[in-house]
Amino acid sequence: MLALLLGVLCPAWGLAADPTHGPIPGTAPAPSGATTEPTGSSTSRPSSAPLRATTTVPSREATVSGEGSRPEPPVGTPTLAPVRGHPLSIPQQPLPPSLSRATETELVLVTTSMDAAKAVAARAAGYRWRLRQRRTLENLGWVMSVFLARDSRELDSQLSALKAQVPELLVDENHRYRLQGKGVTYGQQQIGWQVNQDCGKDAVLGQLDSGVDTSHPVLQGAALQQRSFLPAGVAEAPRDHGTAGAALLLGNGTNNVKGLLPKASLYAAGVFRQGVGGAETDSALLLEGLDWLAGVPVPVVAMSLGGPRNQVLEVVIRQLHQRGVRFAAAVGNDGKRSSPQWPAAQPEVMAVTAVDARKRLYRKANRGEAVDIAAPGVELWTAKADGQYGYMTGTSFAVPFVAAALSVADTDSILQHSEDLGEPGKDDQFGVGLLKASCL
């Protein structure tokens, strides 16, 4: 499937649900504030140029580590189509499957203008929906609104009436997504990855995950810029998962945690809060994170999350892929009888599963037609939050290996040079087989 032509991350928690490589020339445009209505505050987007120093700042502010200007792309490296000033279009999409139910439902709606968003809000007020948030996604060129419908028994007919009034409307439930993963240094050797101190100097990647412990010794000197998208007062999820993923990419070798691309620039979007059942995020937070990464811009995005199919996120990922962004996501850790996880199941995303040091499939990994490729992801030695280290397992942690490969090679080459595992050819356990790649 076309999902083989694309490219992300997941378990401690570890999974991914529902495209190009190389550095981006120039610097990101000067950011402007994001507007939230009726709650939240205006936040300036941090500069895209990484700085060499590590700081920790309050929620919704940037944490930066690293210094210097954005590297120029090597000859032959494809560049991304601009996003800022060239808004994504909203295609004519049917309404999602029936949302009418007796319980309350949270919705995420996007329009191409504030006037259209206000027209939606005026009509929604008559339905007694509560407007929880309205925010301009300036890099994507959309206005996002989040509503709570406390009585959603008539939701389908209400959405049909809204769609008739505002045809450009794109809407779906504000779905929840989970991280997927729970970490040995065999990973790089297993895939044939060779690394030196300059590996990744021309690579730029984005990460959608929990927050990162940027003060960790293994990330000192890394070109890492972080931004939290959690509203003030919302408790963030533990930072073990995001820290582990960042260390697998950028680790400086401290305590034997050697990154795949130690000189790469990483933009880490913290989108996971602490929920009742553990770490969780939602469609609206993911849209904000993708809006930021689109404005940097980054050519490769690793996504350590998974959940239901969501047509708003699907449209964003598809159009960003058409503009040159490649995505990698974890297939999930729910076992062989589980349903496909998104966005990994989306054709524009490379769906990554995990194997152990003996090339055996991770026993909890999701199976199915969506699986594209396998990478190390069982008992990997890496960093954890608060300066700690540990062994992490899950399809999430296989994603950094594929994201790194997407930064130095084209998708076709990655798929063609894999090591076939399991049944001959592509199968629903290993995809095309074990990733084989190197930065040298």
Secondary structure as a PSIPRED ss2 file (coil, helix, strand):
# PSIPRED VFORMAT (PSIPRED V4.0)

   1 M C   1.000  0.000  0.000
   2 L H   0.000  1.000  0.000
   3 A H   0.000  1.000  0.000
   4 L H   0.000  1.000  0.000
   5 L H   0.000  1.000  0.000
   6 L C   1.000  0.000  0.000
   7 G C   1.000  0.000  0.000
   8 V C   1.000  0.000  0.000
   9 L E   0.000  0.000  1.000
  10 C C   1.000  0.000  0.000
  11 P C   1.000  0.000  0.000
  12 A C   1.000  0.000  0.000
  13 W E   0.000  0.000  1.000
  14 G C   1.000  0.000  0.000
  15 L C   1.000  0.000  0.000
  16 A C   1.000  0.000  0.000
  17 A C   1.000  0.000  0.000
  18 D C   1.000  0.000  0.000
  19 P C   1.000  0.000  0.000
  20 T C   1.000  0.000  0.000
  21 H C   1.000  0.000  0.000
  22 G C   1.000  0.000  0.000
  23 P C   1.000  0.000  0.000
  24 I C   1.000  0.000  0.000
  25 P C   1.000  0.000  0.000
  26 G C   1.000  0.000  0.000
  27 T C   1.000  0.000  0.000
  28 A C   1.000  0.000  0.000
  29 P C   1.000  0.000  0.000
  30 A C   1.000  0.000  0.000
  31 P C   1.000  0.000  0.000
  32 S C   1.000  0.000  0.000
  33 G C   1.000  0.000  0.000
  34 A E   0.000  0.000  1.000
  35 T C   1.000  0.000  0.000
  36 T E   0.000  0.000  1.000
  37 E E   0.000  0.000  1.000
  38 P C   1.000  0.000  0.000
  39 T C   1.000  0.000  0.000
  40 G C   1.000  0.000  0.000
  41 S C   1.000  0.000  0.000
  42 S C   1.000  0.000  0.000
  43 T E   0.000  0.000  1.000
  44 S C   1.000  0.000  0.000
  45 R C   1.000  0.000  0.000
  46 P C   1.000  0.000  0.000
  47 S C   1.000  0.000  0.000
  48 S C   1.000  0.000  0.000
  49 A C   1.000  0.000  0.000
  50 P C   1.000  0.000  0.000
  51 L C   1.000  0.000  0.000
  52 R C   1.000  0.000  0.000
  53 A C   1.000  0.000  0.000
  54 T C   1.000  0.000  0.000
  55 T C   1.000  0.000  0.000
  56 T C   1.000  0.000  0.000
  57 V C   1.000  0.000  0.000
  58 P C   1.000  0.000  0.000
  59 S C   1.000  0.000  0.000
  60 R C   1.000  0.000  0.000
  61 E C   1.000  0.000  0.000
  62 A E   0.000  0.000  1.000
  63 T E   0.000  0.000  1.000
  64 V E   0.000  0.000  1.000
  65 S E   0.000  0.000  1.000
  66 G C   1.000  0.000  0.000
  67 E C   1.000  0.000  0.000
  68 G C   1.000  0.000  0.000
  69 S C   1.000  0.000  0.000
  70 R C   1.000  0.000  0.000
  71 P C   1.000  0.000  0.000
  72 E C   1.000  0.000  0.000
  73 P C   1.000  0.000  0.000
  74 P C   1.000  0.000  0.000
  75 V C   1.000  0.000  0.000
  76 G C   1.000  0.000  0.000
  77 T C   1.000  0.000  0.000
  78 P C   1.000  0.000  0.000
  79 T C   1.000  0.000  0.000
  80 L C   1.000  0.000  0.000
  81 A C   1.000  0.000  0.000
  82 P C   1.000  0.000  0.000
  83 V C   1.000  0.000  0.000
  84 R C   1.000  0.000  0.000
  85 G C   1.000  0.000  0.000
  86 H C   1.000  0.000  0.000
  87 P C   1.000  0.000  0.000
  88 L C   1.000  0.000  0.000
  89 S C   1.000  0.000  0.000
  90 I C   1.000  0.000  0.000
  91 P C   1.000  0.000  0.000
  92 Q C   1.000  0.000  0.000
  93 Q C   1.000  0.000  0.000
  94 P C   1.000  0.000  0.000
  95 L C   1.000  0.000  0.000
  96 P C   1.000  0.000  0.000
  97 P C   1.000  0.000  0.000
  98 S C   1.000  0.000  0.000
  99 L C   1.000  0.000  0.000
 100 S C   1.000  0.000  0.000
 101 R C   1.000  0.000  0.000
 102 A C   1.000  0.000  0.000
 103 T C   1.000  0.000  0.000
 104 E C   1.000  0.000  0.000
 105 T E   0.000  0.000  1.000
 106 E E   0.000  0.000  1.000
 107 L E   0.000  0.000  1.000
 108 V E   0.000  0.000  1.000
 109 L E   0.000  0.000  1.000
 110 V E   0.000  0.000  1.000
 111 T E   0.000  0.000  1.000
 112 T C   1.000  0.000  0.000
 113 S C   1.000  0.000  0.000
 114 M H   0.000  1.000  0.000
 115 D H   0.000  1.000  0.000
 116 A H   0.000  1.000  0.000
 117 A H   0.000  1.000  0.000
 118 K H   0.000  1.000  0.000
 119 A H   0.000  1.000  0.000
 120 V H   0.000  1.000  0.000
 121 A H   0.000  1.000  0.000
 122 A H   0.000  1.000  0.000
 123 R H   0.000  1.000  0.000
 124 A H   0.000  1.000  0.000
 125 A H   0.000  1.000  0.000
 126 G H   0.000  1.000  0.000
 127 Y C   1.000  0.000  0.000
 128 R C   1.000  0.000  0.000
 129 W C   1.000  0.000  0.000
 130 R E   0.000  0.000  1.000
 131 L E   0.000  0.000  1.000
 132 R E   0.000  0.000  1.000
 133 Q E   0.000  0.000  1.000
 134 R E   0.000  0.000  1.000
 135 R E   0.000  0.000  1.000
 136 T E   0.000  0.000  1.000
 137 L E   0.000  0.000  1.000
 138 E C   1.000  0.000  0.000
 139 N C   1.000  0.000  0.000
 140 L C   1.000  0.000  0.000
 141 G C   1.000  0.000  0.000
 142 W E   0.000  0.000  1.000
 143 V E   0.000  0.000  1.000
 144 M E   0.000  0.000  1.000
 145 S E   0.000  0.000  1.000
 146 V E   0.000  0.000  1.000
 147 F E   0.000  0.000  1.000
 148 L E   0.000  0.000  1.000
 149 A E   0.000  0.000  1.000
 150 R C   1.000  0.000  0.000
 151 D C   1.000  0.000  0.000
 152 S C   1.000  0.000  0.000
 153 R C   1.000  0.000  0.000
 154 E C   1.000  0.000  0.000
 155 L H   0.000  1.000  0.000
 156 D H   0.000  1.000  0.000
 157 S H   0.000  1.000  0.000
 158 Q H   0.000  1.000  0.000
 159 L H   0.000  1.000  0.000
 160 S H   0.000  1.000  0.000
 161 A H   0.000  1.000  0.000
 162 L H   0.000  1.000  0.000
 163 K H   0.000  1.000  0.000
 164 A H   0.000  1.000  0.000
 165 Q H   0.000  1.000  0.000
 166 V C   1.000  0.000  0.000
 167 P C   1.000  0.000  0.000
 168 E C   1.000  0.000  0.000
 169 L C   1.000  0.000  0.000
 170 L E   0.000  0.000  1.000
 171 V E   0.000  0.000  1.000
 172 D E   0.000  0.000  1.000
 173 E E   0.000  0.000  1.000
 174 N C   1.000  0.000  0.000
 175 H C   1.000  0.000  0.000
 176 R E   0.000  0.000  1.000
 177 Y E   0.000  0.000  1.000
 178 R E   0.000  0.000  1.000
 179 L C   1.000  0.000  0.000
 180 Q C   1.000  0.000  0.000
 181 G E   0.000  0.000  1.000
 182 K C   1.000  0.000  0.000
 183 G C   1.000  0.000  0.000
 184 V C   1.000  0.000  0.000
 185 T C   1.000  0.000  0.000
 186 Y C   1.000  0.000  0.000
 187 G H   0.000  1.000  0.000
 188 Q H   0.000  1.000  0.000
 189 Q H   0.000  1.000  0.000
 190 Q H   0.000  1.000  0.000
 191 I H   0.000  1.000  0.000
 192 G C   1.000  0.000  0.000
 193 W C   1.000  0.000  0.000
 194 Q C   1.000  0.000  0.000
 195 V C   1.000  0.000  0.000
 196 N C   1.000  0.000  0.000
 197 Q C   1.000  0.000  0.000
 198 D C   1.000  0.000  0.000
 199 C C   1.000  0.000  0.000
 200 G C   1.000  0.000  0.000
 201 K C   1.000  0.000  0.000
 202 D C   1.000  0.000  0.000
 203 A C   1.000  0.000  0.000
 204 V E   0.000  0.000  1.000
 205 L E   0.000  0.000  1.000
 206 G E   0.000  0.000  1.000
 207 Q E   0.000  0.000  1.000
 208 L E   0.000  0.000  1.000
 209 D E   0.000  0.000  1.000
 210 S C   1.000  0.000  0.000
 211 G C   1.000  0.000  0.000
 212 V C   1.000  0.000  0.000
 213 D C   1.000  0.000  0.000
 214 T C   1.000  0.000  0.000
 215 S C   1.000  0.000  0.000
 216 H C   1.000  0.000  0.000
 217 P H   0.000  1.000  0.000
 218 V H   0.000  1.000  0.000
 219 L H   0.000  1.000  0.000
 220 Q C   1.000  0.000  0.000
 221 G C   1.000  0.000  0.000
 222 A C   1.000  0.000  0.000
 223 A E   0.000  0.000  1.000
 224 L E   0.000  0.000  1.000
 225 Q E   0.000  0.000  1.000
 226 Q E   0.000  0.000  1.000
 227 R E   0.000  0.000  1.000
 228 S E   0.000  0.000  1.000
 229 F C   1.000  0.000  0.000
 230 L C   1.000  0.000  0.000
 231 P C   1.000  0.000  0.000
 232 A C   1.000  0.000  0.000
 233 G C   1.000  0.000  0.000
 234 V C   1.000  0.000  0.000
 235 A C   1.000  0.000  0.000
 236 E E   0.000  0.000  1.000
 237 A C   1.000  0.000  0.000
 238 P C   1.000  0.000  0.000
 239 R C   1.000  0.000  0.000
 240 D H   0.000  1.000  0.000
 241 H H   0.000  1.000  0.000
 242 G H   0.000  1.000  0.000
 243 T H   0.000  1.000  0.000
 244 A H   0.000  1.000  0.000
 245 G H   0.000  1.000  0.000
 246 A H   0.000  1.000  0.000
 247 A H   0.000  1.000  0.000
 248 L H   0.000  1.000  0.000
 249 L H   0.000  1.000  0.000
 250 L H   0.000  1.000  0.000
 251 G C   1.000  0.000  0.000
 252 N E   0.000  0.000  1.000
 253 G C   1.000  0.000  0.000
 254 T H   0.000  1.000  0.000
 255 N H   0.000  1.000  0.000
 256 N H   0.000  1.000  0.000
 257 V C   1.000  0.000  0.000
 258 K E   0.000  0.000  1.000
 259 G C   1.000  0.000  0.000
 260 L C   1.000  0.000  0.000
 261 L C   1.000  0.000  0.000
 262 P C   1.000  0.000  0.000
 263 K C   1.000  0.000  0.000
 264 A C   1.000  0.000  0.000
 265 S E   0.000  0.000  1.000
 266 L E   0.000  0.000  1.000
 267 Y E   0.000  0.000  1.000
 268 A E   0.000  0.000  1.000
 269 A E   0.000  0.000  1.000
 270 G E   0.000  0.000  1.000
 271 V C   1.000  0.000  0.000
 272 F C   1.000  0.000  0.000
 273 R E   0.000  0.000  1.000
 274 Q E   0.000  0.000  1.000
 275 G E   0.000  0.000  1.000
 276 V C   1.000  0.000  0.000
 277 G C   1.000  0.000  0.000
 278 G E   0.000  0.000  1.000
 279 A E   0.000  0.000  1.000
 280 E E   0.000  0.000  1.000
 281 T E   0.000  0.000  1.000
 282 D E   0.000  0.000  1.000
 283 S H   0.000  1.000  0.000
 284 A H   0.000  1.000  0.000
 285 L H   0.000  1.000  0.000
 286 L H   0.000  1.000  0.000
 287 L H   0.000  1.000  0.000
 288 E H   0.000  1.000  0.000
 289 G H   0.000  1.000  0.000
 290 L H   0.000  1.000  0.000
 291 D H   0.000  1.000  0.000
 292 W H   0.000  1.000  0.000
 293 L H   0.000  1.000  0.000
 294 A H   0.000  1.000  0.000
 295 G H   0.000  1.000  0.000
 296 V C   1.000  0.000  0.000
 297 P C   1.000  0.000  0.000
 298 V C   1.000  0.000  0.000
 299 P C   1.000  0.000  0.000
 300 V E   0.000  0.000  1.000
 301 V E   0.000  0.000  1.000
 302 A E   0.000  0.000  1.000
 303 M E   0.000  0.000  1.000
 304 S C   1.000  0.000  0.000
 305 L C   1.000  0.000  0.000
 306 G E   0.000  0.000  1.000
 307 G E   0.000  0.000  1.000
 308 P C   1.000  0.000  0.000
 309 R C   1.000  0.000  0.000
 310 N C   1.000  0.000  0.000
 311 Q H   0.000  1.000  0.000
 312 V H   0.000  1.000  0.000
 313 L H   0.000  1.000  0.000
 314 E H   0.000  1.000  0.000
 315 V H   0.000  1.000  0.000
 316 V H   0.000  1.000  0.000
 317 I H   0.000  1.000  0.000
 318 R H   0.000  1.000  0.000
 319 Q H   0.000  1.000  0.000
 320 L H   0.000  1.000  0.000
 321 H H   0.000  1.000  0.000
 322 Q H   0.000  1.000  0.000
 323 R C   1.000  0.000  0.000
 324 G C   1.000  0.000  0.000
 325 V C   1.000  0.000  0.000
 326 R E   0.000  0.000  1.000
 327 F E   0.000  0.000  1.000
 328 A E   0.000  0.000  1.000
 329 A E   0.000  0.000  1.000
 330 A E   0.000  0.000  1.000
 331 V C   1.000  0.000  0.000
 332 G C   1.000  0.000  0.000
 333 N C   1.000  0.000  0.000
 334 D C   1.000  0.000  0.000
 335 G C   1.000  0.000  0.000
 336 K C   1.000  0.000  0.000
 337 R C   1.000  0.000  0.000
 338 S C   1.000  0.000  0.000
 339 S C   1.000  0.000  0.000
 340 P C   1.000  0.000  0.000
 341 Q C   1.000  0.000  0.000
 342 W E   0.000  0.000  1.000
 343 P C   1.000  0.000  0.000
 344 A C   1.000  0.000  0.000
 345 A C   1.000  0.000  0.000
 346 Q C   1.000  0.000  0.000
 347 P C   1.000  0.000  0.000
 348 E C   1.000  0.000  0.000
 349 V E   0.000  0.000  1.000
 350 M E   0.000  0.000  1.000
 351 A E   0.000  0.000  1.000
 352 V E   0.000  0.000  1.000
 353 T E   0.000  0.000  1.000
 354 A E   0.000  0.000  1.000
 355 V E   0.000  0.000  1.000
 356 D C   1.000  0.000  0.000
 357 A C   1.000  0.000  0.000
 358 R C   1.000  0.000  0.000
 359 K C   1.000  0.000  0.000
 360 R C   1.000  0.000  0.000
 361 L E   0.000  0.000  1.000
 362 Y C   1.000  0.000  0.000
 363 R C   1.000  0.000  0.000
 364 K C   1.000  0.000  0.000
 365 A C   1.000  0.000  0.000
 366 N C   1.000  0.000  0.000
 367 R C   1.000  0.000  0.000
 368 G C   1.000  0.000  0.000
 369 E C   1.000  0.000  0.000
 370 A C   1.000  0.000  0.000
 371 V C   1.000  0.000  0.000
 372 D C   1.000  0.000  0.000
 373 I E   0.000  0.000  1.000
 374 A E   0.000  0.000  1.000
 375 A E   0.000  0.000  1.000
 376 P E   0.000  0.000  1.000
 377 G C   1.000  0.000  0.000
 378 V C   1.000  0.000  0.000
 379 E C   1.000  0.000  0.000
 380 L E   0.000  0.000  1.000
 381 W E   0.000  0.000  1.000
 382 T E   0.000  0.000  1.000
 383 A E   0.000  0.000  1.000
 384 K C   1.000  0.000  0.000
 385 A C   1.000  0.000  0.000
 386 D C   1.000  0.000  0.000
 387 G C   1.000  0.000  0.000
 388 Q C   1.000  0.000  0.000
 389 Y E   0.000  0.000  1.000
 390 G E   0.000  0.000  1.000
 391 Y E   0.000  0.000  1.000
 392 M E   0.000  0.000  1.000
 393 T C   1.000  0.000  0.000
 394 G C   1.000  0.000  0.000
 395 T H   0.000  1.000  0.000
 396 S H   0.000  1.000  0.000
 397 F H   0.000  1.000  0.000
 398 A H   0.000  1.000  0.000
 399 V H   0.000  1.000  0.000
 400 P H   0.000  1.000  0.000
 401 F H   0.000  1.000  0.000
 402 V H   0.000  1.000  0.000
 403 A H   0.000  1.000  0.000
 404 A H   0.000  1.000  0.000
 405 A H   0.000  1.000  0.000
 406 L H   0.000  1.000  0.000
 407 S H   0.000  1.000  0.000
 408 V H   0.000  1.000  0.000
 409 A C   1.000  0.000  0.000
 410 D C   1.000  0.000  0.000
 411 T H   0.000  1.000  0.000
 412 D H   0.000  1.000  0.000
 413 S H   0.000  1.000  0.000
 414 I H   0.000  1.000  0.000
 415 L H   0.000  1.000  0.000
 416 Q H   0.000  1.000  0.000
 417 H C   1.000  0.000  0.000
 418 S C   1.000  0.000  0.000
 419 E E   0.000  0.000  1.000
 420 D C   1.000  0.000  0.000
 421 L C   1.000  0.000  0.000
 422 G C   1.000  0.000  0.000
 423 E C   1.000  0.000  0.000
 424 P C   1.000  0.000  0.000
 425 G C   1.000  0.000  0.000
 426 K C   1.000  0.000  0.000
 427 D E   0.000  0.000  1.000
 428 D C   1.000  0.000  0.000
 429 Q C   1.000  0.000  0.000
 430 F C   1.000  0.000  0.000
 431 G E   0.000  0.000  1.000
 432 V C   1.000  0.000  0.000
 433 G C   1.000  0.000  0.000
 434 L E   0.000  0.000  1.000
 435 L C   1.000  0.000  0.000
 436 K C   1.000  0.000  0.000
 437 A C   1.000  0.000  0.000
 438 S C   1.000  0.000  0.000
 439 C C   1.000  0.000  0.000
 440 L C   1.000  0.000  0.000
